Amino acid sequence: MSACEGEFCAGAFLITMGAILGKATFPQQMLLATLESFFFSLNSVVVLEYLHVMDIGGAMTIHMFGAYFGLAATYFFSNARAINDEKSKDKCGGNYNSQLIAMVGTLFLFIYWPSFNGILAKGMA
């Protein structure tokens, strides 16, 4: 597995984390990341090598896999923690630092998005 495929796997897990946010503890997220990296690699091999799908932007192998894996993972987690966090006013809102970090992350996303999409293109693809 190359470094860019590892970054794609991390991106898929970040999408999955959005689905399980507030439902899973840190050890559960680590176990889920380990399982997801195995299934992500298996999905990439099936889609790219056996089905010969051209997925340059990663719409199927990264985004759809991360979203559907996250939705499947939420079935196994209790929503009691998320409901309790919603009832308390302190845990659902962001503060200045979290919003600043989110803004900086969004800027980096927009800066590096073209190279992220085009890294797997070969020749004039």
MODELLER restraints for C-alpha pairs under 7 A, 6 or more apart:
rsr = mdl.restraints
at = mdl.atoms
rsr.add(forms.Gaussian(group=physical.xy_distance, feature=features.Distance(at['CA:8:A'], at['CA:62:A']), mean=6.24, stdev=0.5))
rsr.add(forms.Gaussian(group=physical.xy_distance, feature=features.Distance(at['CA:9:A'], at['CA:37:A']), mean=6.20, stdev=0.5))
rsr.add(forms.Gaussian(group=physical.xy_distance, feature=features.Distance(at['CA:9:A'], at['CA:40:A']), mean=6.50, stdev=0.5))
rsr.add(forms.Gaussian(group=physical.xy_distance, feature=features.Distance(at['CA:11:A'], at['CA:62:A']), mean=6.81, stdev=0.5))
rsr.add(forms.Gaussian(group=physical.xy_distance, feature=features.Distance(at['CA:12:A'], at['CA:62:A']), mean=4.97, stdev=0.5))
rsr.add(forms.Gaussian(group=physical.xy_distance, feature=features.Distance(at['CA:12:A'], at['CA:63:A']), mean=6.13, stdev=0.5))
rsr.add(forms.Gaussian(group=physical.xy_distance, feature=features.Distance(at['CA:12:A'], at['CA:65:A']), mean=6.82, stdev=0.5))
rsr.add(forms.Gaussian(group=physical.xy_distance, feature=features.Distance(at['CA:12:A'], at['CA:66:A']), mean=4.35, stdev=0.5))
rsr.add(forms.Gaussian(group=physical.xy_distance, feature=features.Distance(at['CA:13:A'], at['CA:33:A']), mean=6.45, stdev=0.5))
rsr.add(forms.Gaussian(group=physical.xy_distance, feature=features.Distance(at['CA:13:A'], at['CA:66:A']), mean=6.01, stdev=0.5))
rsr.add(forms.Gaussian(group=physical.xy_distance, feature=features.Distance(at['CA:15:A'], at['CA:66:A']), mean=5.27, stdev=0.5))
rsr.add(forms.Gaussian(group=physical.xy_distance, feature=features.Distance(at['CA:15:A'], at['CA:67:A']), mean=6.00, stdev=0.5))
rsr.add(forms.Gaussian(group=physical.xy_distance, feature=features.Distance(at['CA:16:A'], at['CA:66:A']), mean=5.02, stdev=0.5))
rsr.add(forms.Gaussian(group=physical.xy_distance, feature=features.Distance(at['CA:16:A'], at['CA:67:A']), mean=5.73, stdev=0.5))
rsr.add(forms.Gaussian(group=physical.xy_distance, feature=features.Distance(at['CA:16:A'], at['CA:69:A']), mean=6.42, stdev=0.5))
rsr.add(forms.Gaussian(group=physical.xy_distance, feature=features.Distance(at['CA:16:A'], at['CA:70:A']), mean=4.16, stdev=0.5))
rsr.add(forms.Gaussian(group=physical.xy_distance, feature=features.Distance(at['CA:17:A'], at['CA:70:A']), mean=6.92, stdev=0.5))
rsr.add(forms.Gaussian(group=physical.xy_distance, feature=features.Distance(at['CA:19:A'], at['CA:70:A']), mean=5.22, stdev=0.5))
rsr.add(forms.Gaussian(group=physical.xy_distance, feature=features.Distance(at['CA:19:A'], at['CA:71:A']), mean=6.29, stdev=0.5))
rsr.add(forms.Gaussian(group=physical.xy_distance, feature=features.Distance(at['CA:19:A'], at['CA:74:A']), mean=6.92, stdev=0.5))
rsr.add(forms.Gaussian(group=physical.xy_distance, feature=features.Distance(at['CA:20:A'], at['CA:70:A']), mean=6.47, stdev=0.5))
rsr.add(forms.Gaussian(group=physical.xy_distance, feature=features.Distance(at['CA:20:A'], at['CA:74:A']), mean=5.82, stdev=0.5))
rsr.add(forms.Gaussian(group=physical.xy_distance, feature=features.Distance(at['CA:22:A'], at['CA:81:A']), mean=6.40, stdev=0.5))
rsr.add(forms.Gaussian(group=physical.xy_distance, feature=features.Distance(at['CA:22:A'], at['CA:82:A']), mean=5.02, stdev=0.5))
rsr.add(forms.Gaussian(group=physical.xy_distance, feature=features.Distance(at['CA:23:A'], at['CA:77:A']), mean=6.10, stdev=0.5))
rsr.add(forms.Gaussian(group=physical.xy_distance, feature=features.Distance(at['CA:23:A'], at['CA:78:A']), mean=6.43, stdev=0.5))
rsr.add(forms.Gaussian(group=physical.xy_distance, feature=features.Distance(at['CA:23:A'], at['CA:79:A']), mean=5.91, stdev=0.5))
rsr.add(forms.Gaussian(group=physical.xy_distance, feature=features.Distance(at['CA:23:A'], at['CA:81:A']), mean=5.83, stdev=0.5))
rsr.add(forms.Gaussian(group=physical.xy_distance, feature=features.Distance(at['CA:23:A'], at['CA:82:A']), mean=5.70, stdev=0.5))
rsr.add(forms.Gaussian(group=physical.xy_distance, feature=features.Distance(at['CA:24:A'], at['CA:77:A']), mean=6.68, stdev=0.5))
rsr.add(forms.Gaussian(group=physical.xy_distance, feature=features.Distance(at['CA:43:A'], at['CA:61:A']), mean=6.89, stdev=0.5))
rsr.add(forms.Gaussian(group=physical.xy_distance, feature=features.Distance(at['CA:44:A'], at['CA:61:A']), mean=5.89, stdev=0.5))
rsr.add(forms.Gaussian(group=physical.xy_distance, feature=features.Distance(at['CA:47:A'], at['CA:53:A']), mean=5.97, stdev=0.5))
rsr.add(forms.Gaussian(group=physical.xy_distance, feature=features.Distance(at['CA:56:A'], at['CA:117:A']), mean=6.34, stdev=0.5))
rsr.add(forms.Gaussian(group=physical.xy_distance, feature=features.Distance(at['CA:56:A'], at['CA:118:A']), mean=6.62, stdev=0.5))
rsr.add(forms.Gaussian(group=physical.xy_distance, feature=features.Distance(at['CA:56:A'], at['CA:120:A']), mean=5.74, stdev=0.5))
rsr.add(forms.Gaussian(group=physical.xy_distance, feature=features.Distance(at['CA:56:A'], at['CA:121:A']), mean=6.15, stdev=0.5))
rsr.add(forms.Gaussian(group=physical.xy_distance, feature=features.Distance(at['CA:57:A'], at['CA:117:A']), mean=4.42, stdev=0.5))
rsr.add(forms.Gaussian(group=physical.xy_distance, feature=features.Distance(at['CA:57:A'], at['CA:118:A']), mean=6.83, stdev=0.5))
rsr.add(forms.Gaussian(group=physical.xy_distance, feature=features.Distance(at['CA:85:A'], at['CA:91:A']), mean=5.78, stdev=0.5))
rsr.add(forms.Gaussian(group=physical.xy_distance, feature=features.Distance(at['CA:85:A'], at['CA:92:A']), mean=6.49, stdev=0.5))
rsr.add(forms.Gaussian(group=physical.xy_distance, feature=features.Distance(at['CA:86:A'], at['CA:92:A']), mean=6.07, stdev=0.5))
